[in-house]
């Protein structure tokens, strides 16, 4: 049982006996650093049911706790706050209970609980993954892992945008300018090769627009009449009509991209349980529209288009079917959501990891699904996140100015290698060990820098700053983990002994209090869909450990009981760092 739960029970009894009043809950907070205490009870809420001075009320409750609760040894009252000092025995008992639990903080899913489906990545097949996709993937993957650790079954999925005019642009440019190139012949990953032709299309399109404008056309006319855009539009019609040679080319080039994506996902350390393709899902939802019409949820306009009026809900009218009977994105998303629950019947909620420019779209989608009567629609969440920018500004795919995800990971590895070499911490490492270490540090720096920021906030990504070995960075935390492993390797005595009857040093107690927070942090991070809570908790834990490391002797301690406890405590901190970083998709090095 948590300390707050134990104290709540004691305090509820105290209030009943002292004031003849029953309270349902007791409010706690961390004790401020400038006061003595381990946990603080907030007295002010009691003034609604107990008349009197908050200092007198707090003092009476404090006296009761010291007399009747073995966990409490003393207290002080400041204004309306009861600062409680907890006995060392409580923390030692807590530590001995969790010491050998390698999954401390993690909760297993109950067999009959509903699952959560988390969607992330969802790229287009006309270009490689870029820096924006990196934040999307890291967020989605981490949130999925955190929700799983909080006690839910989780499915990871994505929907791949593999159809449309943008896909045809790459296909047409390859036909015109590719000269039969393949990823193998070009020595390029398939997604990069296809992305190059997307850029090539845009270059040729601009050239044709300029040429037509020089012949007297307006810019708008030139954009519509440029031969290459007209050919791309015809190719899209041919694709929709199922023209064999177009379908064959589409399948071939998409496969190149999928192979490239698979490599990037592997390097980034993310995975998926299922894949949905827009070419399969874009017609989904039409049956649902018909059902909605019959139920009066949707309405048909005179031109035959179908709409839903959400003005009474503070939104607007939204089209769900064009007058020619073709689906819009909203129709597809409605159908895809329903299909996913059919495919995975135990899904009871979904998380969509999509940038904040789609906030309104998801408000509409979720509301429509609720109106259609799906109970799981109450448990849909848009994990909305801000854009990632570099100091040089925004990125544009069609102009070829994006920051490629593979290049970014390579740059991070190189930066980690250069800084590690400059710090001179690599004696005795083979080249293979160095390469692995640089990759662990580089990717850890990238992931931590992105995930420590609240998802809703925009990020200005600075690669050099992220690989700093001091401050709130991945490498700083990884270095502390490696330091702990070094201590464990040097400990030449029995680490399995149960330690008790130790008078805790102030720094040991602070560290135990920080470890005790871990399960609650996981639950809060899952509830808020925020890896930032895990990241910043880990940084606080590491700061507390480094303060402990500087303040007490560990391996140099003469008292074997104390020495054993301090190494065990160090080991538990290391395990907690590793568990927390696992939730962020970050590896930790054994040596550094």
Protein Blocks (a to p, Z undefined) as FASTA:
>chain_A
ZZklmmmmmmmmmmmmmnopacfbdcdddddfkbgcjbdcdfklmmmmmgcdfklmmmmm
mmmmmmmmmkbgbdcdehjaccddddfklmmmmmmmmmmmmkgoiacddfklccddddeh
jiafkbccdfklmmmmmmmmmmmmmmmmnopacdddddddfedjklmmmmmmmmmmnnop
afklnopafklmmmmmmmmmmmmmmmmmmmmmmnopafklmmmmomklmmmmmmmmmmmn
opaklmmmmmmmmmmmmmmmmmmmmmnopacfbdcdfklmmmgojlmmmmmmmnomaccd
fkopacddfklnopacddfbdfkopacfklmmmmmmmmmmmmmmmbgbdcddddfklmmm
mmmmmmmmmmnopaklmmgccddddddddfkbpcdfklopaccfklmmmmmmmmmmmmmm
mnopaghiafklmmmmmmmmmmmmmmmmmmmpcfkbccdddfklmmpcgdjdfklmmmmm
mmmmmmmmmmccdfkbccehiacdfklmmmmmmmmmmmmmmmmmmmnopaklmmmmmmmm
mmmmmmmmmmpcfklpmblmlmmmmmmmmmmmmmmmmmmmmmnopacdfbZZ
